[in-house]
Amino acid sequence: MSVIETVVVAVWAMLPAYVPNNAAVLAGGGRPIDGGRTWGGRRVLGDGKTWRGTAVGTLVGVALAAVLNALAPGAEDALSVAVPTFPAAAMVSLAFGAMLGDILASFLKRRTGRERGAAFPGVDQLDFVVVSLGLTAIVAFDWFTDVFTLQVLAVVVVLTPALHLLTNGIAYALGLKDEPW
């Protein structure tokens, strides 16, 4: 597989994990998952992690994977690249795993004394990737190993932080986020 093909497959395969957290920001508000509880004098997660955002983000990621499945034949013709289609287990695990990764990162931020919105380099950019890929490897192992070759994983790990900073910068410029990271 060429470098361009690898990048196309990596982005295509990760889109259901890339989009959920952005959709959750747009859905915003609602009841916090932690219900306002504290642990060691700090919120468990904080007001930014809500049931509505998690549900909307997951549903948007699953819907996007379904749309990508429908678009795959045309995309392959247009791009001359074989793009993966998503089995149901991968649709859900990529989307929900991304949301769960962000929730776990929020938990880690609170435990390390960081407030909501504070930068946590590395974790902020890769939390959702690690959990979505880990969960997908568990529930859709054969699909995962077919799609996420070492080259594709390398592209995901290198490209994701740049995409994360770019999309967060755009959301910040549009007034959808309070910080650009």
GIWO-V901317 format. One record per residue. N is the residue number from 1. RES is the residue in one letter. SS is DSSP state (H for helix, E for strand, C for the rest). D_CENTER is the distance of its C-alpha to the mean C-alpha in Angstrom with 2 decimals. Layout:
N_RES_SS_D_CENTER, N_RES_SS_D_CENTER
//
This chain:
1_M_C_24.73, 2_S_C_25.06, 3_V_H_22.73, 4_I_H_21.95, 5_E_H_21.34, 6_T_H_19.01, 7_V_H_16.93, 8_V_H_16.98, 9_V_H_15.97, 10_A_H_13.10, 11_V_H_11.64, 12_W_H_12.67, 13_A_H_11.29, 14_M_H_7.71, 15_L_H_7.87, 16_P_H_7.12, 17_A_H_3.54, 18_Y_H_3.96, 19_V_C_6.04, 20_P_H_5.75, 21_N_H_5.91, 22_N_H_8.43, 23_A_H_10.14, 24_A_H_10.53, 25_V_H_12.26, 26_L_H_14.47, 27_A_H_15.33, 28_G_C_16.06, 29_G_C_18.90, 30_G_C_20.34, 31_R_C_21.13, 32_P_E_19.32, 33_I_C_18.13, 34_D_C_20.50, 35_G_C_23.32, 36_G_C_24.46, 37_R_C_25.32, 38_T_E_25.94, 39_W_E_26.24, 40_G_C_28.50, 41_G_C_29.03, 42_R_E_25.41, 43_R_E_22.98, 44_V_C_20.90, 45_L_C_17.66, 46_G_C_18.98, 47_D_C_19.17, 48_G_C_15.69, 49_K_C_14.17, 50_T_E_15.78, 51_W_H_16.30, 52_R_H_16.20, 53_G_H_12.90, 54_T_H_11.33, 55_A_H_13.38, 56_V_H_12.86, 57_G_H_9.07, 58_T_H_9.44, 59_L_H_12.43, 60_V_H_11.14, 61_G_H_8.54, 62_V_H_11.61, 63_A_H_13.93, 64_L_H_12.30, 65_A_H_12.58, 66_A_H_16.14, 67_V_H_16.92, 68_L_H_15.88, 69_N_H_18.19, 70_A_H_20.91, 71_L_H_20.55, 72_A_H_20.49, 73_P_H_24.31, 74_G_H_24.79, 75_A_H_22.03, 76_E_H_23.68, 77_D_H_27.02, 78_A_H_25.94, 79_L_H_24.04, 80_S_C_26.21, 81_V_C_23.20, 82_A_C_22.46, 83_V_C_18.90, 84_P_C_17.53, 85_T_C_17.62, 86_F_C_15.51, 87_P_C_17.48, 88_A_H_16.82, 89_A_H_15.66, 90_A_H_12.92, 91_M_H_11.90, 92_V_H_11.64, 93_S_H_10.37, 94_L_H_7.29, 95_A_H_6.52, 96_F_H_8.25, 97_G_H_7.18, 98_A_H_3.67, 99_M_H_6.37, 100_L_H_8.86, 101_G_H_7.62, 102_D_H_7.80, 103_I_H_11.01, 104_L_H_12.37, 105_A_H_12.00, 106_S_H_13.90, 107_F_H_16.40, 108_L_H_16.94, 109_K_H_17.49, 110_R_H_20.07, 111_R_H_21.74, 112_T_C_22.17, 113_G_C_23.65, 114_R_C_21.04, 115_E_C_21.03, 116_R_C_18.35, 117_G_C_17.08, 118_A_C_18.64, 119_A_C_17.20, 120_F_C_16.17, 121_P_C_16.03, 122_G_C_14.02, 123_V_H_12.28, 124_D_H_10.73, 125_Q_H_9.39, 126_L_H_8.55, 127_D_H_8.07, 128_F_H_4.57, 129_V_H_5.91, 130_V_H_9.12, 131_V_H_8.67, 132_S_H_6.85, 133_L_H_9.51, 134_G_H_12.09, 135_L_H_11.98, 136_T_H_12.17, 137_A_H_14.97, 138_I_H_16.74, 139_V_H_16.74, 140_A_C_16.98, 141_F_H_18.58, 142_D_H_20.75, 143_W_H_18.17, 144_F_H_15.81, 145_T_H_18.83, 146_D_H_19.99, 147_V_H_16.90, 148_F_C_15.46, 149_T_C_18.71, 150_L_H_19.19, 151_Q_H_19.31, 152_V_H_16.02, 153_L_H_14.37, 154_A_H_16.31, 155_V_H_15.13, 156_V_H_11.40, 157_V_H_12.42, 158_V_H_14.70, 159_L_H_13.02, 160_T_H_9.55, 161_P_H_11.46, 162_A_H_13.61, 163_L_H_11.17, 164_H_H_9.49, 165_L_H_13.12, 166_L_H_14.23, 167_T_H_12.01, 168_N_H_12.66, 169_G_H_16.24, 170_I_H_16.56, 171_A_H_15.37, 172_Y_H_17.87, 173_A_H_20.55, 174_L_C_20.21, 175_G_C_20.66, 176_L_C_17.40, 177_K_C_16.55, 178_D_C_19.25, 179_E_C_18.20, 180_P_C_17.06, 181_W_C_14.64
//
